[in-house]
Amino acid sequence: MSATWADFAAALAEAPSLPGALCRGQHHLFDGCDFEAGETRTEAAERHAVAARICSVCPELAPCRAWSGQFSYPLAHVIGGRVPAARRRTTDTPTLEES
Ligand code: SF4
């Protein structure tokens, strides 16, 4: 069974509060590659590496990973220290990989 945006929205609604989240206010580092703005995959990967380093010292890493681990479908952004896999082609869908 494949997940839908409704599944994703439901999961977000159940997200823990994570009051110590270091990503708060840092979405520009964690968001997926912004192809529309002309961002390259290399630029996004560099940005995601910074985000993953932030995750590595985040006091909420354990609960964040426990919650975000339910996402088995591809995501384009960084969450819980996981970064999108490099895409082989522009049309490929990114997958999560351990950082
Ligand atoms: S582990 Fe990363 S994505 Fe999760 S709350 Fe911390 S900074 Fe945010």
Backbone and ligand atoms as CSV (ligand in chain L), in Angstrom:
chain,resi,resn,atom,element,x,y,z
A,1,MET,N,N,0.849,-1.182,0.000
A,1,MET,CA,C,0.000,0.000,0.000
A,1,MET,C,C,0.887,1.236,0.000
A,2,SER,N,N,0.587,2.183,-0.858
A,2,SER,CA,C,1.383,3.397,-0.893
A,2,SER,C,C,0.726,4.476,-0.036
A,3,ALA,N,N,1.573,5.328,0.508
A,3,ALA,CA,C,1.096,6.417,1.364
A,3,ALA,C,C,0.622,7.574,0.501
A,4,THR,N,N,-0.260,8.353,1.046
A,4,THR,CA,C,-0.787,9.517,0.347
A,4,THR,C,C,-0.441,10.776,1.138
A,5,TRP,N,N,-0.735,11.921,0.552
A,5,TRP,CA,C,-0.530,13.173,1.271
A,5,TRP,C,C,-1.420,13.221,2.497
A,6,ALA,N,N,-2.589,12.584,2.418
A,6,ALA,CA,C,-3.478,12.543,3.584
A,6,ALA,C,C,-2.800,11.768,4.717
A,7,ASP,N,N,-2.115,10.678,4.371
A,7,ASP,CA,C,-1.377,9.912,5.386
A,7,ASP,C,C,-0.296,10.796,6.013
A,8,PHE,N,N,0.387,11.549,5.148
A,8,PHE,CA,C,1.446,12.428,5.635
A,8,PHE,C,C,0.872,13.507,6.550
A,9,ALA,N,N,-0.243,14.094,6.139
A,9,ALA,CA,C,-0.877,15.137,6.957
A,9,ALA,C,C,-1.307,14.569,8.307
A,10,ALA,N,N,-1.827,13.344,8.300
A,10,ALA,CA,C,-2.254,12.713,9.551
A,10,ALA,C,C,-1.048,12.477,10.457
A,11,ALA,N,N,0.051,12.050,9.868
A,11,ALA,CA,C,1.267,11.808,10.651
A,11,ALA,C,C,1.787,13.114,11.241
A,12,LEU,N,N,1.720,14.185,10.457
A,12,LEU,CA,C,2.170,15.485,10.969
A,12,LEU,C,C,1.301,15.946,12.128
A,13,ALA,N,N,0.009,15.657,12.044
A,13,ALA,CA,C,-0.903,16.053,13.115
A,13,ALA,C,C,-0.562,15.339,14.419
A,14,GLU,N,N,0.068,14.176,14.323
A,14,GLU,CA,C,0.441,13.395,15.494
A,14,GLU,C,C,1.888,13.632,15.911
A,15,ALA,N,N,2.533,14.597,15.294
A,15,ALA,CA,C,3.952,14.854,15.582
A,15,ALA,C,C,4.134,15.282,17.031
A,16,PRO,N,N,5.181,14.780,17.673
A,16,PRO,CA,C,5.486,15.222,19.038
A,16,PRO,C,C,5.906,16.692,19.030
A,17,SER,N,N,5.821,17.358,20.162
A,17,SER,CA,C,6.103,18.794,20.189
A,17,SER,C,C,7.591,19.110,20.002
A,18,LEU,N,N,8.474,18.261,20.492
A,18,LEU,CA,C,9.921,18.436,20.327
A,18,LEU,C,C,10.362,19.871,20.667
A,19,PRO,N,N,10.151,20.274,21.897
A,19,PRO,CA,C,10.413,21.674,22.266
A,19,PRO,C,C,11.862,22.120,22.088
A,20,GLY,N,N,12.798,21.193,22.104
A,20,GLY,CA,C,14.200,21.576,21.950
A,20,GLY,C,C,14.704,21.437,20.521
A,21,ALA,N,N,13.804,21.269,19.580
A,21,ALA,CA,C,14.206,21.043,18.187
A,21,ALA,C,C,15.091,22.173,17.673
A,22,LEU,N,N,16.270,21.811,17.221
A,22,LEU,CA,C,17.210,22.814,16.705
A,22,LEU,C,C,16.872,23.252,15.287
A,23,CYS,N,N,15.951,22.545,14.636
A,23,CYS,CA,C,15.561,22.911,13.274
A,23,CYS,C,C,14.522,24.031,13.275
A,24,ARG,N,N,13.987,24.327,14.437
A,24,ARG,CA,C,12.967,25.379,14.514
A,24,ARG,C,C,13.529,26.682,13.932
A,25,GLY,N,N,12.814,27.217,12.929
A,25,GLY,CA,C,13.247,28.444,12.270
A,25,GLY,C,C,14.364,28.248,11.250
A,26,GLN,N,N,14.722,26.977,10.992
A,26,GLN,CA,C,15.843,26.681,10.082
A,26,GLN,C,C,15.372,25.909,8.848
A,27,HIS,N,N,14.102,26.046,8.490
A,27,HIS,CA,C,13.564,25.245,7.386
A,27,HIS,C,C,14.337,25.430,6.084
A,28,HIS,N,N,14.983,26.603,5.926
A,28,HIS,CA,C,15.737,26.855,4.703
A,28,HIS,C,C,16.896,25.868,4.541
A,29,LEU,N,N,17.311,25.235,5.634
A,29,LEU,CA,C,18.363,24.216,5.547
A,29,LEU,C,C,17.784,22.827,5.339
A,30,PHE,N,N,16.604,22.579,5.840
A,30,PHE,CA,C,16.025,21.233,5.880
A,30,PHE,C,C,15.101,20.912,4.710
A,31,ASP,N,N,14.576,21.947,4.044
A,31,ASP,CA,C,13.627,21.718,2.953
A,31,ASP,C,C,14.277,20.991,1.782
A,32,GLY,N,N,13.421,20.379,0.962
A,32,GLY,CA,C,13.894,19.684,-0.226
A,32,GLY,C,C,14.515,20.639,-1.230
A,33,CYS,N,N,15.142,20.055,-2.220
A,33,CYS,CA,C,15.807,20.849,-3.261
A,33,CYS,C,C,14.777,21.742,-3.950
A,34,ASP,N,N,15.116,23.017,-4.077
A,34,ASP,CA,C,14.206,23.984,-4.690
A,34,ASP,C,C,14.591,24.165,-6.156
A,35,PHE,N,N,14.148,23.212,-6.967
A,35,PHE,CA,C,14.472,23.270,-8.395
A,35,PHE,C,C,13.888,24.523,-9.041
A,36,GLU,N,N,12.718,24.911,-8.597
A,36,GLU,CA,C,12.050,26.079,-9.197
A,36,GLU,C,C,12.854,27.354,-8.989
A,37,ALA,N,N,13.608,27.419,-7.894
A,37,ALA,CA,C,14.442,28.597,-7.626
A,37,ALA,C,C,15.827,28.452,-8.244
A,38,GLY,N,N,16.061,27.338,-8.948
A,38,GLY,CA,C,17.339,27.140,-9.611
A,38,GLY,C,C,18.395,26.461,-8.754
A,39,GLU,N,N,17.983,25.940,-7.604
A,39,GLU,CA,C,18.951,25.249,-6.751
A,39,GLU,C,C,19.372,23.934,-7.408
A,40,THR,N,N,20.670,23.651,-7.370
A,40,THR,CA,C,21.166,22.392,-7.927
A,40,THR,C,C,21.145,21.306,-6.846
A,41,ARG,N,N,21.244,20.063,-7.283
A,41,ARG,CA,C,21.283,18.941,-6.321
A,41,ARG,C,C,22.518,19.049,-5.428
A,42,THR,N,N,23.620,19.499,-6.011
A,42,THR,CA,C,24.842,19.659,-5.215
A,42,THR,C,C,24.647,20.704,-4.129
A,43,GLU,N,N,24.040,21.818,-4.492
A,43,GLU,CA,C,23.782,22.868,-3.505
A,43,GLU,C,C,22.839,22.360,-2.411
A,44,ALA,N,N,21.817,21.616,-2.822
A,44,ALA,CA,C,20.872,21.079,-1.838
A,44,ALA,C,C,21.565,20.066,-0.931
A,45,ALA,N,N,22.440,19.245,-1.506
A,45,ALA,CA,C,23.146,18.241,-0.707
A,45,ALA,C,C,24.050,18.921,0.330
A,46,GLU,N,N,24.691,20.014,-0.063
A,46,GLU,CA,C,25.537,20.759,0.883
A,46,GLU,C,C,24.683,21.347,2.009
A,47,ARG,N,N,23.545,21.874,1.636
A,47,ARG,CA,C,22.625,22.453,2.625
A,47,ARG,C,C,22.101,21.352,3.551
A,48,HIS,N,N,21.777,20.207,2.979
A,48,HIS,CA,C,21.269,19.087,3.780
A,48,HIS,C,C,22.340,18.518,4.708
A,49,ALA,N,N,23.586,18.593,4.293
A,49,ALA,CA,C,24.672,18.119,5.165
A,49,ALA,C,C,24.762,18.991,6.410
A,50,VAL,N,N,24.576,20.286,6.233
A,50,VAL,CA,C,24.561,21.203,7.383
A,50,VAL,C,C,23.384,20.854,8.288
A,51,ALA,N,N,22.222,20.618,7.676
A,51,ALA,CA,C,21.033,20.269,8.458
A,51,ALA,C,C,21.261,18.976,9.242
A,52,ALA,N,N,21.865,17.988,8.616
A,52,ALA,CA,C,22.115,16.708,9.288
A,52,ALA,C,C,23.077,16.880,10.461
A,53,ARG,N,N,24.034,17.788,10.317
A,53,ARG,CA,C,24.943,18.056,11.438
A,53,ARG,C,C,24.187,18.701,12.595
A,54,ILE,N,N,23.230,19.554,12.271
A,54,ILE,CA,C,22.393,20.146,13.318
A,54,ILE,C,C,21.613,19.037,14.013
A,55,CYS,N,N,21.036,18.134,13.240
A,55,CYS,CA,C,20.289,17.003,13.831
A,55,CYS,C,C,21.179,16.191,14.764
A,56,SER,N,N,22.440,16.023,14.390
A,56,SER,CA,C,23.323,15.141,15.164
A,56,SER,C,C,23.550,15.640,16.583
A,57,VAL,N,N,23.337,16.927,16.815
A,57,VAL,CA,C,23.523,17.474,18.167
A,57,VAL,C,C,22.190,17.944,18.767
A,58,CYS,N,N,21.105,17.616,18.119
A,58,CYS,CA,C,19.787,18.058,18.583
A,58,CYS,C,C,19.344,17.220,19.790
A,59,PRO,N,N,18.897,17.855,20.856
A,59,PRO,CA,C,18.438,17.094,22.025
A,59,PRO,C,C,17.165,16.300,21.759
A,60,GLU,N,N,16.511,16.564,20.657
A,60,GLU,CA,C,15.274,15.851,20.323
A,60,GLU,C,C,15.500,14.758,19.282
A,61,LEU,N,N,16.750,14.432,19.011
A,61,LEU,CA,C,17.032,13.467,17.939
A,61,LEU,C,C,16.313,12.138,18.152
A,62,ALA,N,N,16.381,11.584,19.338
A,62,ALA,CA,C,15.779,10.252,19.570
A,62,ALA,C,C,14.262,10.259,19.342
A,63,PRO,N,N,13.501,11.164,19.985
A,63,PRO,CA,C,12.059,11.150,19.726
A,63,PRO,C,C,11.714,11.538,18.289
A,64,CYS,N,N,12.522,12.412,17.698
A,64,CYS,CA,C,12.273,12.808,16.316
A,64,CYS,C,C,12.442,11.613,15.386
A,65,ARG,N,N,13.501,10.848,15.602
A,65,ARG,CA,C,13.723,9.669,14.748
A,65,ARG,C,C,12.658,8.622,14.978
A,66,ALA,N,N,12.233,8.474,16.222
A,66,ALA,CA,C,11.194,7.478,16.516
A,66,ALA,C,C,9.900,7.833,15.795
A,67,TRP,N,N,9.571,9.106,15.796
A,67,TRP,CA,C,8.351,9.548,15.127
A,67,TRP,C,C,8.516,9.518,13.604
A,68,SER,N,N,9.598,10.103,13.109
A,68,SER,CA,C,9.762,10.219,11.659
A,68,SER,C,C,10.078,8.881,10.998
A,69,GLY,N,N,10.444,7.891,11.792
A,69,GLY,CA,C,10.726,6.576,11.234
A,69,GLY,C,C,9.517,5.907,10.627
A,70,GLN,N,N,8.338,6.429,10.929
A,70,GLN,CA,C,7.121,5.841,10.359
A,70,GLN,C,C,6.973,6.176,8.884
A,71,PHE,N,N,7.738,7.162,8.403
A,71,PHE,CA,C,7.615,7.554,6.999
A,71,PHE,C,C,8.433,6.603,6.137
A,72,SER,N,N,7.763,5.652,5.539
A,72,SER,CA,C,8.469,4.678,4.719
A,72,SER,C,C,8.505,5.108,3.262
A,73,TYR,N,N,7.792,6.159,2.942
A,73,TYR,CA,C,7.766,6.602,1.560
A,73,TYR,C,C,8.819,7.700,1.381
A,74,PRO,N,N,9.236,7.955,0.158
A,74,PRO,CA,C,10.318,8.926,-0.059
A,74,PRO,C,C,9.959,10.327,0.408
A,75,LEU,N,N,10.898,10.941,1.062
A,75,LEU,CA,C,10.786,12.340,1.454
A,75,LEU,C,C,11.949,13.096,0.830
A,76,ALA,N,N,11.750,14.385,0.595
A,76,ALA,CA,C,12.783,15.184,-0.061
A,76,ALA,C,C,13.564,16.044,0.909
A,77,HIS,N,N,13.131,16.093,2.167
A,77,HIS,CA,C,13.768,16.979,3.126
A,77,HIS,C,C,14.523,16.183,4.193
A,78,VAL,N,N,15.241,16.912,5.028
A,78,VAL,CA,C,16.000,16.292,6.120
A,78,VAL,C,C,15.110,16.208,7.351
A,79,ILE,N,N,15.122,15.050,7.997
A,79,ILE,CA,C,14.378,14.895,9.244
A,79,ILE,C,C,15.048,13.807,10.066
A,80,GLY,N,N,15.211,14.072,11.339
A,80,GLY,CA,C,15.816,13.092,12.231
A,80,GLY,C,C,17.212,12.673,11.804
A,81,GLY,N,N,17.934,13.562,11.172
A,81,GLY,CA,C,19.294,13.243,10.729
A,81,GLY,C,C,19.352,12.445,9.447
A,82,ARG,N,N,18.202,12.160,8.874
A,82,ARG,CA,C,18.169,11.415,7.606
A,82,ARG,C,C,18.080,12.421,6.473
A,83,VAL,N,N,18.866,12.174,5.443
A,83,VAL,CA,C,18.899,13.083,4.295
A,83,VAL,C,C,18.377,12.358,3.063
A,84,PRO,N,N,17.812,13.109,2.106
A,84,PRO,CA,C,17.358,12.465,0.871
A,84,PRO,C,C,18.547,11.880,0.111
A,85,ALA,N,N,18.343,10.738,-0.480
A,85,ALA,CA,C,19.398,10.129,-1.295
A,85,ALA,C,C,19.608,10.972,-2.541
A,86,ALA,N,N,20.814,10.934,-3.056
A,86,ALA,CA,C,21.104,11.641,-4.298
A,86,ALA,C,C,20.253,11.048,-5.412
A,87,ARG,N,N,19.758,11.896,-6.234
A,87,ARG,CA,C,18.927,11.427,-7.326
A,87,ARG,C,C,19.779,11.169,-8.556
A,88,ARG,N,N,19.481,10.081,-9.215
A,88,ARG,CA,C,20.237,9.730,-10.402
A,88,ARG,C,C,19.806,10.579,-11.603
A,89,ARG,N,N,18.513,10.893,-11.675
A,89,ARG,CA,C,17.986,11.717,-12.760
A,89,ARG,C,C,17.055,12.751,-12.149
A,90,THR,N,N,16.774,13.766,-12.898
A,90,THR,CA,C,15.896,14.835,-12.419
A,90,THR,C,C,14.543,14.289,-12.000
A,91,THR,N,N,14.053,13.276,-12.679
A,91,THR,CA,C,12.723,12.772,-12.408
A,91,THR,C,C,12.712,11.695,-11.330
A,92,ASP,N,N,13.868,11.265,-10.869
A,92,ASP,CA,C,13.910,10.259,-9.814
A,92,ASP,C,C,13.316,10.811,-8.529
A,93,THR,N,N,12.757,9.959,-7.753
A,93,THR,CA,C,12.197,10.353,-6.471
A,93,THR,C,C,13.234,10.082,-5.399
A,94,PRO,N,N,13.509,11.054,-4.524
A,94,PRO,CA,C,14.520,10.850,-3.473
A,94,PRO,C,C,14.040,9.857,-2.439
A,95,THR,N,N,14.963,9.195,-1.819
A,95,THR,CA,C,14.640,8.288,-0.747
A,95,THR,C,C,15.452,8.667,0.487
A,96,LEU,N,N,15.008,8.202,1.633
A,96,LEU,CA,C,15.727,8.512,2.862
A,96,LEU,C,C,16.917,7.582,3.025
A,97,GLU,N,N,17.989,8.144,3.496
A,97,GLU,CA,C,19.172,7.355,3.824
A,97,GLU,C,C,19.678,7.825,5.169
A,98,GLU,N,N,20.329,6.957,5.876
A,98,GLU,CA,C,20.939,7.354,7.143
A,98,GLU,C,C,22.072,8.318,6.847
A,99,SER,N,N,22.192,9.333,7.669
A,99,SER,CA,C,23.285,10.292,7.452
A,99,SER,C,C,24.523,9.762,8.114
L,1,SF4,S1,S,16.610,15.782,14.992
L,1,SF4,FE1,FE,16.720,17.267,13.306
L,1,SF4,S2,S,14.690,17.252,12.328
L,1,SF4,FE2,FE,14.494,16.276,14.361
L,1,SF4,S3,S,13.883,17.899,15.751
L,1,SF4,FE3,FE,16.113,17.792,15.837
L,1,SF4,S4,S,16.893,19.251,14.326
L,1,SF4,FE4,FE,14.702,18.892,13.891
